[in-house]
Amino acid sequence: MTSTSVAADFEALYGAAPDGLWAAPGRVNLIGEYTDFNDGFVLPLALPHTTVAAVSRREDGVLRLHSADVDGGIVQLEVDALEPLSGGGWAAYPAGVVWALREAGHPVAGADVHLASTVPTGAGLSSSASLEVVTALALNDLFGLGLSRPELARLAQRAENAFVGVPCGVMDQMASACAEEGHALHLDTRDLSYRQVPFDLAREGLQLLVVDTRVKHALGDGAYAERRAGCEAGARALGVTTLREVSAAHPPEALARLNDETILRYVRHVVSDNARVERTIALLDAGATRAVGPVLTEGHASLRDDLRVSCPELDLVVEAANAAGALGARMTGGGFGGSAVVLVDAERAEAVSAAVGKAFAEAGYTAPGIFPVVPAAGARRL
């Protein structure tokens, strides 16, 4: 897929060249999971994989959407008739962005959109956020809305929460909108302040591998929402607005007020993962990237045992990778399938990848997809 081919496909579909081309990446999260909707800390990085959008402005209230990655023709909608939670499959994501922009008072009068993506779907790598952010950025430019990247991310999140019906936090959209090449994004989700943290793996002889288990996850199935509700219940029980206000330094007796074992586990994960983000940042700032590995593995144990969002395939990735000499590994994203990240010395990457593949074969699982990633650029006009 090239920008030239996406533009040519747009012209074949709609009969004229697009007004412009935009791209927005997927993301992989290094550490800080299920913390974003608790006003906590996260540390994602943008992937080289992107969704590219060819878009033209319309003034007649018509929204036409097409994806190169989904069977079917053009989806045509009326912007005045867009209704939350009305279904629509993949088209709900870009349509939701139009709805969110208009609901916020921005004069988006219609568009022709053609999309093509290299972000793996169902792998926990934020294919939906890349779809939302690229649409938001294109419309921001074409209609001269003047919105900042964090504002676009918030509107994209609102599209997914209120229009599509997935109660995600804002990390995915912020990573897609704001990440920079060669850096991880240290994001405070309470106020959307962020810092670009240099993350030059090659300079230190390291690689970050993404292992796609091929187990498709879907955050709309209720398990994610149940954990969000449990975290909110924990905050109420502790007398705080969000779990961000509970730190790992709080005495154990503070958590003793949580007499629901499930909620206690959820709270313990969020509090400890916020602390793991801060530890990871301190290690990166000190140039001790290798020491991040054990923090990743510790984070996986918390996701597996306290939050209980892992699955046998993700656990096997972590176990096999670490046994083969990885520095550390953990599941990433919403869980119940999807992907894991593995931090490894570059010279061990091939052996670790082979060990994970062998373990999957011996367990009778579908062969995983394994690929190295480097921090890539965030959303941009091409």
RODO-2510 file (C-alpha; in nm, 4 decimals, decimal comma):
residues 382
     n   res          X          Y          Z
     1     m     0,0000     0,0000     0,0000
     2     t     0,1364     0,3412    -0,1039
     3     s    -0,0114     0,6874    -0,0776
     4     t    -0,0172     0,6981    -0,4565
     5     s    -0,2254     0,3801    -0,4756
     6     v    -0,4662     0,5044    -0,2067
     7     a    -0,5156     0,8295    -0,4000
     8     a    -0,5693     0,6374    -0,7247
     9     d    -0,8251     0,4113    -0,5574
    10     f    -1,0074     0,7161    -0,4222
    11     e    -1,0286     0,8656    -0,7722
    12     a    -1,1573     0,5364    -0,9132
    13     l    -1,4271     0,5239    -0,6437
    14     y    -1,5413     0,8850    -0,6402
    15     g    -1,4487     1,0164    -0,9852
    16     a    -1,2056     1,2879    -0,8790
    17     a    -0,8725     1,3192    -0,7017
    18     p    -0,8871     1,3604    -0,3215
    19     d    -0,8294     1,6943    -0,1530
    20     g    -0,5492     1,5326     0,0458
    21     l    -0,3954     1,2272     0,2088
    22     w    -0,3369     1,1682     0,5785
    23     a    -0,1901     0,8850     0,7875
    24     a    -0,2257     0,7842     1,1522
    25     p    -0,0453     0,4932     1,3199
    26     g    -0,1492     0,2126     1,5446
    27     r     0,0255     0,1910     1,8782
    28     v     0,1836    -0,0573     2,1116
    29     n     0,1878     0,0164     2,4825
    30     l     0,5145    -0,0468     2,6616
    31     i     0,3708    -0,0260     3,0145
    32     g     0,0619     0,1104     3,1909
    33     e    -0,2478    -0,0962     3,1129
    34     y    -0,6058    -0,0187     3,2229
    35     t    -0,4654     0,2952     3,3864
    36     d    -0,5856     0,5483     3,1296
    37     f    -0,9528     0,5512     3,2278
    38     n    -0,8375     0,5830     3,5899
    39     d    -0,6593     0,9158     3,5161
    40     g    -0,3254     0,7357     3,5389
    41     f     0,0009     0,7094     3,3482
    42     v     0,0795     0,5220     3,0251
    43     l     0,3847     0,4815     2,8013
    44     p     0,2835     0,3915     2,4446
    45     l     0,4731     0,4311     2,1186
    46     a     0,3453     0,4655     1,7647
    47     l     0,3866     0,1747     1,5253
    48     p     0,5185     0,1980     1,1695
    49     h     0,1819     0,0472     1,0679
    50     t    -0,0709     0,3130     0,9662
    51     t    -0,4172     0,3826     0,8371
    52     v    -0,4024     0,6079     0,5323
    53     a    -0,7047     0,8200     0,4396
    54     a    -0,7743     0,9937     0,1103
    55     v    -1,0423     1,2533     0,1810
    56     s    -1,2337     1,5275     0,0038
    57     r    -1,4573     1,7858     0,1643
    58     r    -1,8297     1,7969     0,0860
    59     e    -2,0845     2,0682     0,1634
    60     d    -2,4099     1,8779     0,1029
    61     g    -2,4483     1,6797     0,4252
    62     v    -2,3391     1,3503     0,2660
    63     l    -2,0717     1,1280     0,4179
    64     r    -1,9361     0,8533     0,1926
    65     l    -1,6982     0,5962     0,3402
    66     h    -1,5005     0,3150     0,1814
    67     s    -1,2357     0,0768     0,3129
    68     a    -0,9873    -0,1164     0,1018
    69     d    -0,9656    -0,3719     0,3832
    70     v    -1,3315    -0,4719     0,4162
    71     d    -1,5502    -0,6397     0,1569
    72     g    -1,8327    -0,4213     0,0387
    73     g    -1,8958    -0,0996    -0,1462
    74     i    -1,9270     0,2626    -0,0427
    75     v    -2,1221     0,3294     0,2770
    76     q    -2,3305     0,6448     0,2308
    77     l    -2,4697     0,8323     0,5321
    78     e    -2,6353     1,1652     0,6060
    79     v    -2,4399     1,3643     0,8639
    80     d    -2,7611     1,5029     1,0167
    81     a    -2,8924     1,1496     1,0680
    82     l    -2,5903     0,9993     1,2468
    83     e    -2,7068     0,8188     1,5619
    84     p    -2,4886     0,6701     1,8383
    85     l    -2,4921     0,2943     1,8946
    86     s    -2,6698     0,2272     1,5661
    87     g    -2,4227    -0,0357     1,4454
    88     g    -2,2518    -0,0027     1,1132
    89     g    -1,9424    -0,2179     1,1630
    90     w    -1,6107    -0,0577     1,0645
    91     a    -1,7863     0,2518     0,9259
    92     a    -1,9053     0,3441     1,2769
    93     y    -1,5525     0,4578     1,3674
    94     p    -1,5079     0,7312     1,1042
    95     a    -1,8800     0,8141     1,1164
    96     g    -1,8514     0,8499     1,4940
    97     v    -1,5732     1,1043     1,4495
    98     v    -1,7969     1,3145     1,2225
    99     w    -2,0757     1,2862     1,4805
   100     a    -1,8425     1,3841     1,7676
   101     l    -1,7060     1,6850     1,5777
   102     r    -2,0542     1,8082     1,4882
   103     e    -2,1859     1,7489     1,8395
   104     a    -1,8993     1,9646     1,9693
   105     g    -2,0119     2,2439     1,7400
   106     h    -1,7661     2,2053     1,4548
   107     p    -1,9145     2,2641     1,1078
   108     v    -1,8325     1,9386     0,9285
   109     a    -2,0722     1,9330     0,6349
   110     g    -1,9760     1,5992     0,4760
   111     a    -1,6854     1,4170     0,3139
   112     d    -1,5768     1,1450     0,0758
   113     v    -1,3340     0,9085     0,2489
   114     h    -1,1287     0,6118     0,1304
   115     l    -0,9243     0,4209     0,3895
   116     a    -0,6501     0,1596     0,3686
   117     s    -0,4652     0,0205     0,6687
   118     t    -0,1628    -0,1913     0,7546
   119     v    -0,2477    -0,1977     1,1280
   120     p    -0,3390    -0,5565     1,2236
   121     t    -0,7014    -0,5760     1,3383
   122     g    -0,7969    -0,7590     1,6564
   123     a    -0,4339    -0,7666     1,7693
   124     g    -0,4604    -0,5053     2,0429
   125     l    -0,2593    -0,2544     1,8379
   126     s    -0,5269     0,0155     1,8131
   127     s    -0,6461    -0,0237     1,4577
   128     s    -0,9679     0,1523     1,5605
   129     a    -0,7847     0,4521     1,7089
   130     s    -0,5762     0,4935     1,3924
   131     l    -0,9005     0,4947     1,1909
   132     e    -1,0561     0,7575     1,4181
   133     v    -0,7510     0,9808     1,4417
   134     v    -0,6770     0,9863     1,0689
   135     t    -1,0391     1,0844     1,0020
   136     a    -1,0314     1,3545     1,2688
   137     l    -0,7039     1,5010     1,1437
   138     a    -0,8229     1,5096     0,7825
   139     l    -1,1495     1,6824     0,8721
   140     n    -0,9671     1,9238     1,1032
   141     d    -0,7474     2,0294     0,8115
   142     l    -1,0162     2,0342     0,5420
   143     f    -1,2686     2,2333     0,7456
   144     g    -1,0107     2,4583     0,9131
   145     l    -1,1252     2,3652     1,2639
   146     g    -0,7967     2,4587     1,4329
   147     l    -0,8126     2,1790     1,6896
   148     s    -0,4989     2,0683     1,8745
   149     r    -0,3765     1,7094     1,8695
   150     p    -0,5039     1,6397     2,2248
   151     e    -0,8412     1,7898     2,1330
   152     l    -0,8609     1,5626     1,8283
   153     a    -0,7694     1,2641     2,0463
   154     r    -1,0443     1,3470     2,2960
   155     l    -1,3023     1,3750     2,0170
   156     a    -1,1842     1,0460     1,8663
   157     q    -1,2176     0,8830     2,2085
   158     r    -1,5689     1,0261     2,2408
   159     a    -1,6557     0,8739     1,9037
   160     e    -1,5482     0,5304     2,0297
   161     n    -1,7109     0,5681     2,3723
   162     a    -2,0425     0,7274     2,2863
   163     f    -2,0981     0,6436     1,9193
   164     v    -1,9443     0,2972     1,8841
   165     g    -2,0044     0,1961     2,2460
   166     v    -1,6558     0,0904     2,3619
   167     p    -1,5631     0,2491     2,7003
   168     c    -1,1926     0,2892     2,6175
   169     g    -0,9597     0,5421     2,7750
   170     v    -0,7749     0,8045     2,5753
   171     m    -0,4307     0,6431     2,5485
   172     d    -0,4746     0,4891     2,2040
   173     q    -0,5976     0,8073     2,0399
   174     m    -0,3312     1,0218     2,2101
   175     a    -0,0543     0,7857     2,1009
   176     s    -0,1777     0,7881     1,7417
   177     a    -0,2212     1,1655     1,7361
   178     c     0,0813     1,2843     1,9347
   179     a     0,3661     1,0301     1,9261
   180     e     0,7015     1,1204     1,7714
   181     e     0,9495     0,9047     1,5843
   182     g     1,2197     0,7601     1,8087
   183     h     1,0258     0,8319     2,1268
   184     a     0,7772     0,6767     2,3661
   185     l     0,4927     0,8998     2,4854
   186     h     0,4819     0,9480     2,8628
   187     l     0,1196     1,0526     2,9006
   188     d    -0,0659     1,1726     3,2079
   189     t    -0,4243     1,0890     3,1158
   190     r    -0,5685     1,3158     3,3850
   191     d    -0,4752     1,6383     3,2061
   192     l    -0,3309     1,5027     2,8772
   193     s     0,0095     1,6508     2,9510
   194     y     0,2836     1,4453     2,7916
   195     r     0,6558     1,4183     2,7371
   196     q     0,8415     1,2602     2,4475
   197     v     1,0869     1,0112     2,5995
   198     p     1,3828     0,9097     2,3787
   199     f     1,3610     0,5364     2,3098
   200     d     1,6503     0,4442     2,0800
   201     l     1,6627     0,0667     2,1041
   202     a     1,9160     0,0114     1,8259
   203     r     2,1711     0,2353     1,9952
   204     e     2,1619     0,0063     2,2982
   205     g     2,1645    -0,3168     2,0985
   206     l     1,8034    -0,3963     2,1833
   207     q     1,4870    -0,4870     1,9973
   208     l     1,1225    -0,4646     2,0920
   209     l     0,9256    -0,7509     1,9425
   210     v     0,5502    -0,7554     1,9028
   211     v     0,3998    -1,1031     1,9148
   212     d     0,0491    -1,1202     1,7699
   213     t    -0,1087    -1,4333     1,9188
   214     r    -0,3716    -1,4379     1,6411
   215     v    -0,6333    -1,4641     1,9151
   216     k    -0,8772    -1,1923     1,8178
   217     h    -0,9989    -0,9714     2,0960
   218     a    -1,3000    -0,7422     2,0961
   219     l    -1,3289    -0,4738     2,3626
   220     g    -1,7006    -0,4391     2,3051
   221     d    -1,7779    -0,7793     2,4567
   222     g    -1,8359    -0,6555     2,8114
   223     a    -1,5259    -0,7799     2,9941
   224     y    -1,3451    -0,4492     2,9456
   225     a    -1,6497    -0,2537     3,0600
   226     e    -1,6824    -0,4769     3,3670
   227     r    -1,3262    -0,3975     3,4721
   228     r    -1,3781    -0,0280     3,4175
   229     a    -1,6903    -0,0403     3,6331
   230     g    -1,4987    -0,2351     3,8990
   231     c    -1,2241     0,0268     3,9084
   232     e    -1,4814     0,3033     3,9433
   233     a    -1,6492     0,1105     4,2265
   234     g    -1,3110     0,0759     4,3958
   235     a    -1,2507     0,4506     4,3737
   236     r    -1,5908     0,5209     4,5311
   237     a    -1,5237     0,2743     4,8117
   238     l    -1,1906     0,4443     4,8831
   239     g    -1,3463     0,7902     4,8787
   240     v    -1,1477     0,9191     4,5807
   241     t    -1,2526     1,0495     4,2413
   242     t    -1,0284     0,8103     4,0479
   243     l    -0,7686     0,5472     4,1326
   244     r    -0,4982     0,7950     4,0258
   245     e    -0,5323     0,9361     4,3764
   246     v    -0,4319     0,6039     4,5342
   247     s    -0,0567     0,5450     4,5266
   248     a     0,1574     0,2409     4,5842
   249     a     0,2802     0,4156     4,8991
   250     h    -0,0645     0,3966     5,0597
   251     p    -0,0629     0,1654     5,3606
   252     p    -0,2160    -0,1788     5,3043
   253     e    -0,4896    -0,0975     5,5564
   254     a    -0,6245     0,1658     5,3161
   255     l    -0,7092    -0,1080     5,0674
   256     a    -0,8514    -0,3206     5,3487
   257     r    -1,1684    -0,1143     5,3135
   258     l    -1,2301    -0,3002     4,9881
   259     n    -1,4204    -0,6061     5,1018
   260     d    -1,4954    -0,7206     4,7464
   261     e    -1,2056    -0,9451     4,6406
   262     t    -1,2537    -0,8769     4,2698
   263     i    -1,2522    -0,4997     4,3127
   264     l    -0,9491    -0,5254     4,5419
   265     r    -0,7582    -0,7083     4,2664
   266     y    -0,8539    -0,4482     4,0067
   267     v    -0,7461    -0,1616     4,2300
   268     r    -0,4196    -0,3347     4,3189
   269     h    -0,3366    -0,3742     3,9495
   270     v    -0,4063    -0,0126     3,8574
   271     v    -0,2123     0,1280     4,1529
   272     s     0,0863    -0,0983     4,0896
   273     d     0,0861    -0,0377     3,7123
   274     n     0,0907     0,3396     3,7628
   275     a     0,3984     0,2847     3,9779
   276     r     0,5520     0,0619     3,7080
   277     v     0,5161     0,3411     3,4508
   278     e     0,7013     0,5786     3,6812
   279     r     0,9738     0,3182     3,7443
   280     t     1,0115     0,2597     3,3707
   281     i     1,0429     0,6322     3,3002
   282     a     1,3105     0,6623     3,5678
   283     l     1,5043     0,3727     3,4135
   284     l     1,4804     0,5175     3,0618
   285     d     1,5885     0,8598     3,1826
   286     a     1,8869     0,6943     3,3519
   287     g     1,9819     0,5061     3,0342
   288     a     1,9042     0,1706     3,1985
   289     t     1,6739     0,0351     2,9281
   290     r     1,7696    -0,3270     2,9885
   291     a     1,6395    -0,2987     3,3436
   292     v     1,2919    -0,2272     3,2034
   293     g     1,2588    -0,5953     3,1101
   294     p     1,1739    -0,7297     3,4570
   295     v     0,9225    -0,4460     3,5040
   296     l     0,7394    -0,5676     3,1918
   297     t     0,7256    -0,9227     3,3231
   298     e     0,6027    -0,8007     3,6607
   299     g     0,3306    -0,6040     3,4817
   300     h     0,2203    -0,9154     3,2969
   301     a     0,1821    -1,1063     3,6217
   302     s    -0,0429    -0,8301     3,7532
   303     l    -0,2563    -0,8308     3,4371
   304     r    -0,2788    -1,2098     3,4523
   305     d    -0,3440    -1,2572     3,8232
   306     d    -0,5060    -0,9376     3,9497
   307     l    -0,6893    -0,7979     3,6474
   308     r    -0,7306    -1,1422     3,4842
   309     v    -0,7308    -1,0188     3,1254
   310     s    -0,4638    -1,2490     2,9844
   311     c    -0,5157    -1,5792     2,8027
   312     p    -0,3111    -1,9007     2,7682
   313     e    -0,1503    -1,7839     2,4433
   314     l    -0,0330    -1,4532     2,5925
   315     d     0,0984    -1,6303     2,9017
   316     l     0,2887    -1,8713     2,6794
   317     v     0,4545    -1,5854     2,4893
   318     v     0,5868    -1,4403     2,8147
   319     e     0,6965    -1,7761     2,9534
   320     a     0,8681    -1,8957     2,6350
   321     a     1,0331    -1,5624     2,5569
   322     n     1,1789    -1,5212     2,9039
   323     a     1,2953    -1,8832     2,9128
   324     a     1,4781    -1,8218     2,5834
   325     g     1,6671    -1,5216     2,7195
   326     a     1,4408    -1,2219     2,6682
   327     l     1,4917    -0,9337     2,9085
   328     g     1,1187    -0,9223     2,9812
   329     a     0,7757    -0,9517     2,8243
   330     r     0,4109    -0,8755     2,8875
   331     m     0,0738    -0,8704     2,7175
   332     t    -0,0187    -0,5286     2,5775
   333     g    -0,3546    -0,3718     2,5073
   334     g    -0,6939    -0,4776     2,6362
   335     g    -0,6110    -0,8458     2,6600
   336     f    -0,8264    -1,1572     2,6107
   337     g    -0,6057    -1,2184     2,3061
   338     g    -0,4165    -0,9703     2,0963
   339     s    -0,0457    -0,9108     2,1330
   340     a     0,2486    -0,9172     2,3703
   341     v     0,5677    -0,7104     2,3724
   342     v     0,9087    -0,8660     2,4281
   343     l     1,2228    -0,6665     2,5129
   344     v     1,5292    -0,8544     2,3964
   345     d     1,8950    -0,8085     2,3126
   346     a     1,9079    -0,7758     1,9345
   347     e     2,1446    -1,0703     1,9068
   348     r     1,8885    -1,2900     2,0872
   349     a     1,5844    -1,1745     1,8912
   350     e     1,5903    -1,4553     1,6368
   351     a     1,6348    -1,7254     1,8992
   352     v     1,3598    -1,5826     2,1188
   353     s     1,1234    -1,5585     1,8220
   354     a     1,1986    -1,9181     1,7289
   355     a     1,1393    -2,0333     2,0865
   356     v     0,7987    -1,8646     2,0985
   357     g     0,7017    -2,0154     1,7643
   358     k     0,8132    -2,3603     1,8811
   359     a     0,6158    -2,3292     2,2041
   360     f     0,3023    -2,2356     2,0117
   361     a     0,3460    -2,5301     1,7750
   362     e     0,3934    -2,7723     2,0644
   363     a     0,0796    -2,6362     2,2326
   364     g    -0,1209    -2,6767     1,9135
   365     y    -0,1821    -2,3032     1,8758
   366     t    -0,1933    -2,1102     1,5498
   367     a     0,1528    -1,9771     1,4638
   368     p     0,1950    -1,6238     1,6024
   369     g     0,2966    -1,3214     1,4016
   370     i     0,6266    -1,1821     1,5320
   371     f     0,7829    -0,8567     1,4158
   372     p     1,0224    -0,5942     1,5549
   373     v     0,8981    -0,2400     1,6011
   374     v     1,0649     0,0964     1,6418
   375     p     0,8889     0,4107     1,7659
   376     a     0,7331     0,5752     1,4606
   377     a     0,5768     0,9116     1,3826
   378     g     0,2275     1,0077     1,4887
   379     a    -0,0559     1,1267     1,2672
   380     r     0,0355     1,3591     0,9810
   381     r    -0,0666     1,4901     0,6428
   382     l     0,1185     1,3160     0,3629
***
